[in-house]
Amino acid sequence: MVSIVCLATLVAVATANKFGQNIAQNRPTGSSSVFVNGVPPITASSNLAVDGNFNSNFFSGSCFSSDVQTNDPNPFWFVDLGSRVYVSGVTITNRGDCCADRLSGLRVEVFEFNPTTSAEAPELCTTLSGGVALGQSIGLACSPMTTGRFLRISKPGATSPLTLCEVVVSGGKFYKPNIPPTTNIAQNRPVRATSQFNFAATNLIASPGLAVDGNFDTDFVNGRSCYSSAIGDLTPTLYIDLGAYYYINSIIITNRGDCCAERLRNINVSTLLKDPFRYLEFPKQCGTITGNIAAGADATINCNQPTIARYIKIQKTSLVDSNDLLTLCEVQVTGRFASYVELTKKPVDNDVAQALAANGVFSNKGNIALLSNANQNTPGRAF
């Protein structure tokens, strides 16, 4: 959603509570280059874009600008928000004395790590093609659930400098669900899977959402409350989005009760922090199920190490034969909410880096990559 806002509205946005507050003002900034020129001399440094001064006359000394295009053909500007937060949107004030067309061809992205030193693939907040008048401000909404510490505005393949007279970033701290720690935090949450089994003879679709519907009936055919992967899926996997960040205590899987109890074997149960359908992230393993779970019984996997996660991944790592399907009659997840302080004030300043480091992967190795099929949909409750 794009909207043009007047100065009064902009000031209201900058001072609003919760997700309307300006979390960028006077925060540390950086840029690919800085314009230094003019009479009298002007140094259009990066911090001027978050100084709280909305004067759009460039020569008043309150606007950032990159160097001329010949010296910086791919200019960018970024702000360090200080810790990992939700980013809901950004408002940009255009230059008012001339050159309105320069506020075009922009990408607004959010990073976990400093974009000048990290090979991380960012989350795209939004883009701006142009059409902002002299001195006006434009409000841009981010894609839902955009999170990170650094916000970057870039102008790839620029034909003119990147000029920003003021940048207001709206966002806030992580939402704290009012959930007791013993509650099943997976019930009725969005689920995806690599495949689903369709039993045409009985008009049964064993969709992913059945694994978290709160129905513990273990009769696969008559109960119609169990998920199953399809024949031919060689690495069947199910993902649950918990919707927030939790310390995970345990994952409890209820086995099929009418037959085929042996199928609950060769299974890895792990956790992730980022959307697995958008980002390639190394999961943190909680435990495994090797087999011998009785029909209709529960298998409990305890995450003994401190595990902060939003996504649960259940994957069958090997098949005995073509009928060795991933079948889950119910999945329960217990844990407590991970507080804002726990998420953002750790020795490594975000949970993604900490989880990856635990797996022997570090931020300067490009450990989070954006998947090419980010918009792929699979049957089940959509994220």
C-alpha positions in Angstrom: 0.0 0.0 0.0 1.4 3.4 -1.0 0.1 6.8 0.3 1.2 10.4 0.1 1.0 12.1 3.5 1.3 15.7 4.6 3.7 17.0 7.3 1.1 17.0 10.1 0.4 13.3 9.4 4.1 12.5 9.2 4.7 14.1 12.6 1.8 12.0 14.0 3.3 8.9 12.5 6.7 9.8 14.1 5.2 10.2 17.6 2.6 7.4 17.6 2.6 4.5 20.0 3.4 0.9 19.3 3.8 0.0 15.6 3.4 3.6 14.5 6.4 5.0 16.5 9.5 6.1 14.7 12.2 3.6 15.6 14.8 5.1 13.3 15.2 8.7 14.6 18.8 9.4 15.7 19.8 5.8 15.2 23.3 5.0 13.7 23.3 5.1 9.9 25.6 4.4 7.0 25.7 4.7 3.2 27.6 3.7 0.1 28.8 7.2 -0.5 28.1 10.8 0.6 27.7 13.9 -1.6 30.1 16.7 -0.7 29.9 19.9 -2.8 28.2 23.1 -3.4 28.6 26.7 -2.3 28.5 27.0 0.6 29.9 23.4 1.0 27.3 20.8 1.9 28.2 17.4 3.4 25.0 15.3 2.9 25.9 12.7 5.4 23.7 9.6 6.1 22.6 10.7 9.6 20.7 13.7 8.2 18.0 11.3 7.0 17.0 10.4 10.6 17.7 13.7 12.5 14.0 14.5 13.0 14.3 17.6 10.7 11.7 17.4 7.9 13.1 20.4 6.0 13.1 19.3 2.4 15.3 22.1 1.0 18.5 20.3 0.3 20.7 23.3 1.0 19.2 23.7 4.4 21.6 20.9 5.4 19.0 18.3 6.5 19.0 15.8 3.6 21.2 12.8 2.8 22.5 12.3 -0.7 24.8 9.8 -2.2 27.6 10.9 -4.5 27.0 11.6 -8.2 26.0 8.6 -10.4 29.4 8.3 -12.1 31.0 7.7 -8.7 28.3 5.6 -7.1 26.0 3.8 -9.7 24.4 1.6 -7.0 23.8 3.9 -4.0 22.3 2.7 -0.8 21.6 4.1 2.7 20.9 2.1 5.9 19.9 2.6 9.5 20.7 0.3 12.5 17.5 0.0 14.5 19.6 -1.4 17.5 18.0 -4.8 17.9 15.7 -7.2 16.1 12.2 -5.8 15.7 9.1 -6.1 13.5 9.2 -3.5 10.7 5.8 -2.5 9.5 6.6 0.3 7.2 8.7 3.3 6.2 7.9 7.0 5.3 10.3 8.9 3.1 10.4 12.6 2.6 11.4 13.8 -0.9 13.7 16.7 -1.7 11.7 19.9 -2.1 13.8 22.4 -3.9 14.4 20.3 -7.1 15.0 16.9 -8.5 11.8 15.2 -7.3 12.3 12.4 -9.9 15.4 11.1 -8.0 13.1 9.4 -5.5 12.4 6.5 -7.8 13.7 3.0 -8.5 14.1 2.2 -4.8 14.2 -1.1 -2.9 13.5 -1.1 0.9 14.9 -4.2 2.6 15.5 -5.5 6.1 18.5 -7.4 7.3 19.5 -9.3 10.4 23.1 -8.3 10.0 25.0 -5.1 8.9 24.3 -5.1 5.1 27.9 -3.8 4.4 29.5 -6.9 5.9 27.0 -9.7 5.6 26.3 -11.9 2.6 22.7 -12.5 4.0 19.8 -12.3 1.6 17.5 -9.6 3.0 13.7 -9.6 3.5 12.0 -7.3 1.0 9.9 -4.7 2.6 8.7 -2.9 -0.5 9.7 -1.0 -3.6 9.1 2.5 -4.9 9.0 3.2 -8.7 8.5 6.9 -8.4 5.9 9.6 -8.7 6.6 11.6 -5.5 6.2 15.4 -5.8 8.7 17.9 -4.5 8.8 18.0 -0.7 6.1 15.4 -0.3 6.3 12.3 1.9 5.3 8.8 0.9 4.3 6.0 3.2 5.2 2.5 2.2 3.9 -0.6 4.0 6.2 -3.6 4.5 5.2 -7.2 3.7 3.6 -8.8 6.7 6.0 -10.3 9.4 9.1 -8.4 8.2 11.7 -8.6 10.9 15.3 -7.5 11.3 17.7 -5.0 12.8 19.0 -3.0 9.7 16.8 -1.3 7.2 18.4 -0.5 3.8 17.1 1.8 1.0 18.9 1.1 -2.2 18.7 2.4 -5.8 20.2 -0.3 -8.1 21.5 0.8 -11.5 20.9 4.5 -10.6 21.0 7.3 -13.2 20.9 9.9 -10.4 21.9 10.1 -6.7 19.8 8.7 -3.9 18.4 11.6 -1.9 16.4 11.2 1.3 15.4 14.2 3.3 13.9 12.2 6.2 13.2 8.5 6.8 10.6 7.4 9.4 10.6 3.7 10.2 7.5 2.3 11.9 7.7 -0.9 13.8 7.9 -2.3 17.3 9.0 -5.0 19.7 7.8 -8.6 19.4 4.2 -9.4 20.3 3.9 -11.3 23.5 1.0 -13.8 23.4 -0.8 -14.2 26.7 -0.3 -18.0 26.6 0.4 -20.3 29.6 3.7 -22.2 29.2 1.9 -25.6 29.2 -0.5 -24.7 26.4 -0.2 -26.5 23.0 1.1 -23.7 20.9 0.8 -25.6 17.7 -2.9 -26.2 17.7 -4.7 -24.7 14.6 -1.5 -22.9 13.6 -0.6 -22.6 9.8 1.0 -25.8 8.4 2.7 -26.7 5.2 4.0 -30.0 3.8 5.9 -31.3 0.9 2.9 -33.5 -0.2 -0.4 -34.9 1.0 -2.1 -38.2 0.6 -5.4 -38.4 -1.3 -7.4 -41.6 -0.7 -10.0 -41.5 -3.6 -11.8 -44.6 -2.6 -13.1 -43.0 0.6 -12.9 -39.3 -0.5 -10.2 -38.8 2.1 -7.7 -35.9 1.8 -5.0 -36.3 4.5 -4.1 -32.6 4.5 -1.3 -31.0 6.7 -3.8 -29.1 8.9 -5.1 -32.3 10.3 -1.9 -32.7 12.3 -2.7 -29.7 14.4 -6.5 -29.7 14.5 -6.8 -30.8 18.2 -8.5 -34.0 17.2 -6.6 -37.0 18.6 -8.6 -39.7 16.8 -5.9 -42.1 15.5 -8.1 -44.1 13.1 -6.7 -42.8 9.8 -9.7 -43.7 7.6 -12.7 -43.4 9.9 -11.4 -40.6 12.1 -10.2 -38.4 9.2 -7.9 -36.5 11.5 -4.4 -37.7 10.5 -2.0 -36.1 8.1 -0.1 -38.3 5.7 2.4 -37.6 2.9 1.9 -38.9 -0.6 3.4 -42.0 -2.2 6.5 -40.9 -4.2 7.6 -38.2 -1.8 11.1 -39.3 -1.0 11.8 -36.8 1.9 8.3 -36.0 3.3 8.4 -33.0 5.5 5.8 -31.0 7.6 6.3 -27.5 8.9 4.3 -25.7 11.6 4.4 -21.9 12.0 3.9 -21.1 15.7 3.4 -17.4 14.9 5.8 -16.0 17.4 9.2 -16.9 19.0 9.2 -19.5 21.8 11.6 -21.4 24.0 10.6 -24.9 22.8 10.3 -27.6 25.6 8.8 -30.6 23.8 7.2 -31.8 20.6 4.7 -34.7 21.0 3.6 -36.7 18.0 0.6 -39.1 18.1 1.0 -42.2 16.0 -1.6 -43.8 13.8 -3.7 -46.3 15.7 -5.6 -48.5 13.1 -2.5 -49.9 11.4 1.0 -49.1 10.1 2.4 -48.1 13.5 5.9 -48.8 12.1 5.8 -45.8 9.8 6.6 -43.5 12.7 10.4 -44.1 12.2 13.5 -42.5 10.8 12.2 -39.0 11.6 14.1 -35.9 12.5 12.4 -33.2 14.6 14.0 -29.8 14.4 13.3 -26.0 14.7 13.8 -23.0 12.5 13.6 -19.2 13.0 12.8 -18.1 9.5 10.1 -19.1 7.0 11.5 -22.3 5.4 9.7 -21.6 2.2 11.5 -18.3 1.8 14.8 -18.8 3.5 17.5 -21.5 3.5 18.4 -21.8 7.2 20.2 -24.6 9.0 17.6 -26.2 11.4 18.5 -26.9 15.0 17.7 -30.5 15.8 15.6 -31.4 18.9 15.6 -35.1 18.5 14.8 -38.2 16.4 12.3 -41.0 16.3 13.9 -44.3 15.2 10.8 -46.5 15.5 9.0 -48.9 17.9 6.2 -46.4 18.7 3.0 -48.4 19.4 -0.2 -47.9 17.4 -2.1 -44.8 18.8 0.8 -44.0 21.2 2.6 -40.7 21.7 6.3 -40.1 20.9 7.8 -37.2 23.0 10.8 -35.3 21.8 12.4 -33.0 24.4 14.5 -30.1 23.2 17.1 -30.3 26.0 19.3 -27.5 24.7 17.9 -23.9 24.9 15.9 -23.7 21.7 14.3 -20.5 20.4 12.2 -21.1 17.4 9.1 -20.1 15.4 8.9 -23.0 13.0 8.8 -26.8 13.7 10.1 -29.1 11.1 9.2 -32.8 11.1 11.0 -34.8 8.3 11.2 -38.5 7.4 14.9 -39.0 6.4 14.7 -42.4 4.8 12.0 -44.8 3.5 11.9 -48.6 3.9 9.6 -48.9 0.8 7.1 -46.8 -1.2 4.4 -47.2 1.4 6.6 -45.9 4.2 4.8 -42.6 4.5 5.1 -39.7 7.1 1.9 -40.1 9.1 1.0 -37.8 12.0 -2.3 -38.0 13.8 -1.5 -35.0 16.0 1.4 -32.8 16.8 1.6 -30.8 20.0 4.3 -28.3 20.9 4.9 -26.9 24.4 7.1 -24.0 25.3 7.1 -20.6 26.8 7.2 -17.2 25.0 10.7 -15.9 24.3 10.8 -12.4 25.7 12.0 -9.4 23.7 15.1 -9.1 26.0 15.9 -12.8 25.4 15.6 -12.3 21.7 17.6 -9.2 21.3 20.1 -8.9 24.2 22.1 -12.0 23.8 25.9 -12.3 23.3 25.2 -12.6 19.6 22.7 -9.9 19.0 20.0 -12.0 17.3 18.5 -15.5 17.5 19.3 -16.3 13.9 23.0 -15.9 14.4 23.0 -17.8 17.6 21.1 -20.8 16.1 23.3 -20.9 13.1 26.5 -20.6 15.2 25.3 -23.6 17.2 25.3 -25.5 13.9 28.8 -24.3 13.0 27.8 -21.7 10.5 28.5 -18.0 11.0 27.1 -14.8 9.6 29.9 -13.8 7.3 29.5 -17.0 5.2 26.1 -16.1 3.8 24.2 -18.5 5.9 20.7 -17.3 5.1 19.7 -17.4 1.5 16.5 -16.4 -0.1 14.8 -19.3 -2.0 14.0 -18.9 -5.6 10.5 -20.4 -5.2 9.6 -18.1 -2.3 5.9 -17.8 -3.5 5.4 -21.6 -3.8 2.2 -22.8 -2.2 1.6 -26.3 -0.9 -1.7 -27.9 0.3 -2.8 -27.3 3.8 -3.3 -24.2 5.9 -1.3 -21.4 4.1 1.2 -19.4 6.0 
